[in-house]
Every structure is written in C-alpha cells, then in structure tokens.
Amino acid sequence: MKKLLLLLLFCSPLLQAAEWLRWQNVGQATLTWGPFTVYDSQLLTPDGRWQPQQWPLALVITYRRDISRQELLDATLEQWQAQNTGSREQQQQWLQQLAKVWPNVSDGSRLAFQAEGNGGQFYWQPAGTQAAITAIGPRFDAAFRDAFLNIWLSPDTTYPDIRRELTGG
C-alpha cells in the first residue's frame, strides 16, 4: 500500500509542477502596450538552454493586469492568424478547448505551459494566494504545443524582442 501511495505521489501533477518550477531560467521578457505592462514571462528548461523543438521546457506568464478569458482567446487567435498557424477549423477547435481551460486573469496570477515531446499541460496559480501552481484542463497534443509556443518562440513571431529575451539571444 505504501508503494502505491508513493507511486501516486510521484505521478501527481503537483509534484510534476514542482519539478519544472526548479528548472533553470533561459530568459525573461516583459510585454508592454503603451504605458501598460501586460505580463512578465520566462522560459525554463532543465539545463537553462533553449534549442528549437527540444523538450522539455516551460513558459511561465505572470499577468500584470486584469484580462478576460475572451480577450486572451482573441489575442491568441490574432497571433495564430498573423503566423498563419493551422487551418481556420484547427484554430477554432483549439480555441474551444482553451475556452474550457483558461480562467480570467488578474494582476499577479500565473499561467504556465509545460511542454514535453508529445504535447503539454497548462498550470494555473491565482493572484494573491499562497496556493501552489496546479495543472488545469487536459493535456494538449504536440500540434497545439507548437502552435501555442510559436506565438513567442517562432522566428515568425510578432514579438521578436520578446523571443530574443526569452531564448537568451
């Protein structure tokens, strides 16, 4: 029985979250819009180095203002369209999945995406709490992983300065 409990503990999302939170920082960047800070972001990997299509990695976004779920979805779609990512049908399917997972964000809340070779998982920590960052929603597949992370990490990103800062370039 003890072995089963230990196995469950080591496979839990909380422990997995704790693991990637100890990874090394590759880079960090802040997105501003006019005079407003929208979010701070950081890219983490086990060894602190980033290479395209090398896993695992985690992108952590700490929001610095209130943004509704719908505004996040709209901004994500805008980026996918700007990068010509996926078909219109695929984009809509991803947005429907995200609408079930993403919360409204507020100043100090954290949303993270931890990516592995076969996909990835979102994690969430509400603002103003001491609660641990916890897994939210289902795991997403590798096609979504690439589409989501390419918003920041693709050479075609609309945020080249953020990409450079995140990737340590």
Secondary structure, DSSP 8 states (H G I E B T S, - for coil): -HHHHHHHHHTSHHHHHHHHHTSEEEEEEEEEETTEEEEEEEEEETTS---TT-S-EEEEEEESS-B-HHHHHHHHHHHHHHTT-S-HHHHHHHHHHHHHH---B-TT-EEEEEEETTEEEEEEE-TT-----EEEEEEEEHHHHHHHHHHHHSTT-S-HHHHHHHTT-
